[in-house]
Each structure stands twice: as C-alpha cells, then as structure tokens.
Amino acid sequence: MPDSSAADVPTTRPSGPRGIQSIELGYRILTAIQQGPDAVALKTISARAGMSPSAVHNYLASFIRTGMVAADARGQYRLGPSLAALGLAAARQVDRFELIRTRAVALSEQTGLGVAVLIWSAQGPVILFNKPDPRNHMFELRNGPVSMLSTAGGHVFATLLPREATRPVVLKERGGRMARAECDRLLDSIAAAVRRTGHADVMLDALPGYGALSVPIWDERDGVAYALTITAPVELIDKSPTGNHVAALHAAGRELSRLLGAPAQRWAAAVPMP
C-alpha cells in the first residue's frame, strides 16, 4: 500500500489558537515510539520525529519519570504503563463514529469532494455516513446498503475480507447466475487492482459520471473496520498516484487506523496491502 512513515506527522503549525509547541513535539516522539516494532533506539526515534537526538533525549527523560515511556537495558524505548492506562480510559470514552465522521468531514473540506464511510454487514457493504460533494448536488449517495461490485468501498472489502464472506454477496448480486470458479476469478481481479495501488478505483453505477476512490481503515484487531471513500464527478478527481486527492485519502486512512489502535504496519510503513 503506497505509504510514508513518520513524515506524516505535521511539521507546520496549524491555524487556530496558539498551543504549546513542546507538547506537540513530545507527541511526535511518542508517535515515533508507537511505530515500533517493539522497543526503539534513540537514533530511530530522532529520525522519525525529525528532531535532534539530544532534544529527543531530554523529552524521553521526562517521559520515563512520568511512566509514559520505559527504557530497557539496551537503551531502547517503548511506550510505558502510564500511557497504557490513559489508552484504556480513552478507549472507553472516545466515540469511534464521531472520530471517523469528524475526519471524513475534514477530508471533504480538504479535497472539495464528497466523502463516504462504509462498514461491512452480512449482506454486503453499507454506507454509514456520507457528505456530498459540496460543489455538485445533482447526485447524492444515500446511507444504507450498496453494491459490493460497483462501489469503491465494496472493492476494498472484496479485497481484504475472507472469501467466505464476500463470495455469497457476489453471487447474490449476480442473481445466482455465476459459477463459484467464475466468482472467485472476479474477486481475484478486483483484489489485484486494489493491491496494485493500495486503493480501490471505481466508476459508480448508481451515479452516472461519478467516480470513487476508497482505502481501508484498520482497527486494533488488525481487521478492516471501515472503508473511507472520496467521490465526485470523475473529471474532478485527481487520480494520479502523487496527486493531492490520493495523498489526502491515504493519509486520512492511515491517521484513522492509528487512532483506532491498528498495528503500526497499517499506518506507518510502506508495506503492500495483504
């Protein structure tokens, strides 16, 4: 899946009220340790955080005293018990849907495109939330069940969920007029296309002239919890691999995966989609 690592951590100051820069820098250090795997050397933390080793070492001293970071005998660092306690409390308090909805709205405002969030059900993909393209209201997606074969989010689930879950949905969508081997070949073809770029790219049957791109959002069990989709008239979507729309979509998917507790390889490293 096309990706970058700690460079995803913002280096520019966001607009809004003045904050305390040292806290923001400290958060970058904690995120660098979170990437792991396992305990991390000072040199690696420094590179990931974009800070000098001496500056990082000063932060680590305070983090160790507060139990937010622990150091081992080799001089390597991992997240500590204080952060674990905070994380358990946050898991009880954070509204996951509101977290995702807020990030989806921000993605729409950033790209100027429509955004949808999909989940998987036994009957196939379901649009849980959508924000229409703010510039074009001729067509609008609606919340509720949608086709797996003709939606970008559906292609994400088709790629990453077990075949036992996706095959029955395909056969149902095709009215039972497809042999199992043919169904599997179709799913293999969808998966190959998604893995090649790290995102699904689909022309929407329900919205003529509209296209959609979608990426997975992973959870703490390393499972695909949601599909995050941008959609608009196809001529308005920049589908180039290095274009702003693709980059923003992948960054949002990685950020939400990190916030949902997904393993670091889902949001921090340039690894291929499984």
VOGU-3710 file (C-alpha; in Angstrom, 3 decimals, decimal comma):
1> mpdssaadvp> 0,000/0,000/0,000  1,595/3,303/-1,001  2,677/4,980/2,181  5,112/7,135/4,043  6,288/6,901/7,612  6,814/9,496/10,281  6,824/12,204/7,635  3,017/12,060/8,022  3,399/13,933/11,318  2,664/17,603/10,515
11> ttrpsgprgi> 5,664/19,896/10,597  3,724/23,121/10,017  1,801/24,895/12,725  -1,970/24,524/12,240  -4,206/27,580/12,197  -6,226/28,304/15,307  -5,431/29,122/18,926  -1,782/29,150/19,972  -0,750/25,903/21,590  2,286/24,695/23,497
21> qsielgyril> 4,831/23,579/20,947  6,737/21,378/23,375  3,643/19,228/23,892  3,219/18,842/20,141  6,879/17,874/19,769  6,525/15,399/22,604  3,557/13,845/20,850  5,697/13,370/17,739  8,222/11,465/19,848  5,533/9,227/21,338
31> taiqqgpdav> 4,143/8,530/17,869  7,637/7,618/16,668  7,910/5,082/19,503  4,390/3,812/18,792  5,527/2,782/15,316  7,811/0,159/16,881  8,215/-2,641/16,237  8,960/-3,437/19,873  11,492/-1,174/21,614  13,017/1,607/19,506
41> alktisarag> 16,532/3,087/19,551  17,099/6,794/20,192  18,548/7,249/16,695  15,385/5,826/15,121  13,091/7,938/17,268  15,071/11,037/16,357  14,834/10,322/12,636  11,117/9,584/12,753  10,315/12,665/14,827  12,567/14,949/12,769
51> mspsavhnyl> 14,372/16,166/15,879  17,963/16,048/17,124  18,941/13,102/19,368  19,813/15,468/22,218  16,392/17,135/22,102  14,640/13,760/21,956  16,721/12,509/24,894  15,547/15,417/27,059  11,906/14,607/26,326  12,490/10,917/26,995
61> asfirtgmva> 13,896/11,689/30,446  10,610/13,360/31,418  8,510/10,672/29,775  10,367/7,971/31,739  9,852/9,819/35,035  6,093/10,003/34,390  5,828/6,378/33,253  4,791/7,360/29,734  7,911/5,693/28,289  10,001/2,790/29,557
71> adargqyrlg> 13,665/2,122/28,721  15,277/-1,303/28,587  18,843/-2,373/29,413  19,944/-1,825/25,813  18,951/1,830/25,915  15,889/1,319/23,724  12,461/2,748/24,396  8,850/1,576/24,382  5,570/3,121/25,493  5,091/2,879/29,252
81> pslaalglaa> 2,367/1,892/31,720  1,056/5,433/32,234  0,194/5,663/28,544  -1,386/2,212/28,683  -3,688/3,409/31,483  -4,551/6,558/29,545  -5,216/4,469/26,445  -7,628/2,167/28,273  -9,506/5,177/29,642  -9,615/6,795/26,191
91> arqvdrfeli> -10,922/3,576/24,620  -13,905/3,759/26,976  -14,502/7,452/26,376  -13,803/8,015/22,688  -16,796/7,865/20,361  -15,337/5,987/17,388  -18,084/7,012/14,995  -17,718/10,686/15,886  -13,948/10,405/15,448  -14,373/8,954/11,961
101> rtravalseq> -17,197/11,325/10,999  -15,130/14,348/12,006  -12,124/13,168/9,984  -14,344/12,364/6,995  -15,810/15,879/7,031  -12,297/17,320/7,240  -11,252/15,196/4,247  -14,212/16,525/2,246  -13,296/20,102/3,103  -9,629/19,459/2,289
111> tglgvavliw> -10,313/17,916/-1,131  -13,558/19,629/-2,105  -15,022/16,173/-2,843  -17,778/14,038/-1,393  -16,799/11,543/1,305  -18,466/8,340/2,479  -17,701/5,861/5,270  -18,763/2,248/4,767  -18,949/-0,762/7,074  -19,407/-4,440/6,263
121> saqgpvilfn> -22,547/-6,416/7,036  -23,583/-9,988/6,279  -25,490/-8,585/3,283  -22,513/-6,583/1,984  -21,235/-3,002/2,319  -23,355/-0,340/3,996  -22,845/3,433/3,818  -22,755/4,557/7,432  -22,068/8,239/6,768  -21,716/10,412/3,710
131> kpdprnhmfe> -21,048/14,062/2,994  -21,999/15,027/-0,563  -19,611/16,734/-2,948  -20,069/20,382/-1,885  -19,834/21,668/-5,469  -22,199/19,239/-7,177  -25,582/18,316/-5,776  -27,101/16,741/-8,885  -26,496/13,289/-7,427  -26,121/12,261/-3,826
141> lrngpvsmls> -25,260/8,963/-2,185  -27,658/7,799/0,496  -26,876/5,948/3,689  -27,705/2,249/3,624  -26,758/-0,947/1,763  -24,901/-0,591/-1,548  -23,460/-2,914/-4,169  -20,120/-4,533/-3,428  -19,146/-4,947/-7,074  -19,883/-1,393/-8,196
151> tagghvfatl> -18,615/0,695/-5,263  -15,051/1,536/-4,291  -15,691/0,679/-0,649  -17,135/-2,638/-1,776  -13,919/-3,369/-3,666  -11,889/-2,666/-0,509  -13,928/-5,231/1,417  -13,796/-7,668/-1,505  -10,006/-7,473/-1,383  -9,394/-7,749/2,335
161> lpreatrpvv> -12,211/-9,833/3,813  -12,296/-13,653/3,746  -13,651/-15,150/0,552  -16,297/-16,972/2,602  -17,773/-13,577/3,485  -17,568/-11,912/0,076  -18,418/-14,772/-2,298  -22,088/-15,089/-1,207  -22,581/-11,349/-1,698  -21,220/-11,501/-5,254
171> lkerggrmar> -23,391/-14,490/-6,111  -26,446/-12,697/-4,738  -25,668/-9,511/-6,673  -25,340/-11,565/-9,850  -28,635/-13,278/-9,183  -27,069/-16,697/-8,729  -26,108/-16,774/-12,412  -22,403/-17,244/-11,758  -20,381/-20,342/-11,035  -18,193/-20,366/-7,936
181> aecdrlldsi> -14,981/-20,510/-10,002  -16,077/-17,525/-12,095  -16,973/-15,624/-8,921  -13,523/-16,278/-7,472  -11,834/-15,112/-10,669  -13,808/-11,865/-10,485  -12,832/-11,336/-6,850  -9,195/-12,110/-7,684  -9,289/-9,477/-10,415  -10,746/-6,859/-8,056
191> aaavrrtgha> -8,174/-7,671/-5,386  -5,259/-7,452/-7,817  -6,303/-3,960/-8,911  -6,725/-2,715/-5,336  -3,414/-4,170/-4,140  -1,585/-2,619/-7,083  -2,344/0,937/-5,930  -3,412/0,472/-2,308  -6,872/1,872/-3,013  -9,998/0,971/-4,970
201> dvmldalpgy> -10,898/2,997/-8,067  -14,456/2,547/-9,366  -16,944/4,261/-11,658  -20,232/4,349/-9,738  -23,132/2,611/-11,485  -25,650/4,356/-9,230  -24,276/7,822/-10,054  -23,506/8,078/-13,794  -20,385/10,109/-14,445  -19,202/9,800/-10,861
211> galsvpiwde> -16,044/8,051/-9,742  -14,834/6,955/-6,324  -11,576/6,057/-4,588  -11,506/4,122/-1,309  -8,998/2,917/1,303  -9,368/0,644/4,335  -9,444/1,758/7,956  -7,928/-0,896/10,214  -8,762/-1,486/13,878  -6,942/-2,756/16,945
221> rdgvayalti> -7,594/-6,388/15,929  -5,848/-5,767/12,595  -9,158/-6,150/10,833  -10,785/-3,917/8,225  -13,323/-1,943/10,232  -14,362/0,659/7,638  -13,786/1,794/4,084  -13,154/5,519/3,593  -14,216/6,825/0,179  -13,959/10,061/-1,776
231> tapvelidks> -16,391/10,593/-4,652  -17,204/13,272/-7,234  -17,728/13,661/-10,974  -14,827/11,718/-12,413  -13,285/14,722/-14,150  -12,884/16,463/-10,786  -10,932/13,653/-9,085  -7,165/13,729/-9,415  -6,348/10,018/-9,619  -2,627/10,402/-10,196
241> ptgnhvaalh> -0,585/8,412/-7,627  1,131/11,549/-6,351  -1,913/13,816/-6,682  -3,435/15,695/-3,757  -6,640/13,655/-3,674  -4,946/10,265/-3,497  -2,417/11,517/-0,936  -5,117/13,057/1,264  -7,245/9,911/1,153  -4,350/7,619/2,087
251> aagrelsrll> -3,223/9,988/4,861  -6,734/10,062/6,345  -6,972/6,271/6,222  -3,613/5,912/7,959  -4,463/8,507/10,595  -7,778/6,863/11,468  -6,173/3,411/11,542  -3,590/4,727/14,008  -6,257/6,328/16,189  -8,268/3,097/16,218
261> gapaqrwaaa> -5,228/1,240/17,535  -4,249/-0,662/14,399  -0,780/-2,245/14,270  1,882/0,201/13,162  2,465/-1,513/9,814  -1,032/-0,402/8,769  -0,262/3,298/9,146  3,484/3,840/9,438  5,396/1,651/6,989  5,445/1,258/3,218
271> vpmp> 4,118/-2,300/3,105  1,939/-3,906/0,421  -1,729/-4,495/1,095  -2,250/-8,109/2,282
//
